[in-house]
Amino acid sequence: MEKIFWNGGALLAPVPPVLVTCGTMEHPNIMTAAWTGICCTHPPMTYISVRPTRHSYGIIKESGEFVLNLPTTELVRAVDFCGVRSGRDIDKIAKCGLHLLMPEQGNVPVLAESPVSLSCRVTQIIPLGSHDMFLAEIIGTAADSRYVDSKGRLNLQQSGLLAYAHGEYFALGRKCGEFGYSVRKKPKNKK
């Protein structure tokens, strides 16, 4: 298979285009960030990378908290809008018809329309160049009860999560496997 080689670039895809809430119920803001992920299990840690010129940057830096709200395909228009408009100029939450709730952990509101919201407390700000990384501990999770089964398991695959790849939004597709399936022992036939 032939390869074409380029200089390094930000081409990792797909990524989750999260809706990041920050501020307070009285003065909230929301932005879209696609540069995020999980970086540790114990303690649960995540990050977002934000340009210092963004309106949300100062809010998060001052409060030390933010929430990652996972969007569904139903929220794709809000995801795009909140990524191209500034909270300095417009109330994006009202403009998109979104709703906020206070979580049990943390001081930043979660997005009611999101199937899962992760409340985060910043532990470190790392300057990287065009963006600064807010490294944060996940201090709480809010899950939509529609996606929690009778055994208390989260069935997020039913929510229609959104993905982002190189300037385009996609609905997550069909299941191709599950963690550990490639090494799982097959059940023995009972005779």
Sequence and secondary structure as in RCSB ss.txt:
>XXXX:A:sequence
MEKIFWNGGALLAPVPPVLVTCGTMEHPNIMTAAWTGICCTHPPMTYISVRPTRHSYGIIKESGEFVLNLPTTEL
VRAVDFCGVRSGRDIDKIAKCGLHLLMPEQGNVPVLAESPVSLSCRVTQIIPLGSHDMFLAEIIGTAADSRYVDS
KGRLNLQQSGLLAYAHGEYFALGRKCGEFGYSVRKKPKNKK
>XXXX:A:secstr
         S    B  EEEEEE SSSEEEEEE SEEEEETTTTEEEEEE TTSHHHHHHHHH EEEEEE BGGG
HHHHHHHHHS TTT  HHHHTT  EE  SSSSS EETT SEEEEEEEEEEEE SSSEEEEEEEEEEEE GGGB T
TS B GGGS BEEEETTEEEE       TTTTT        
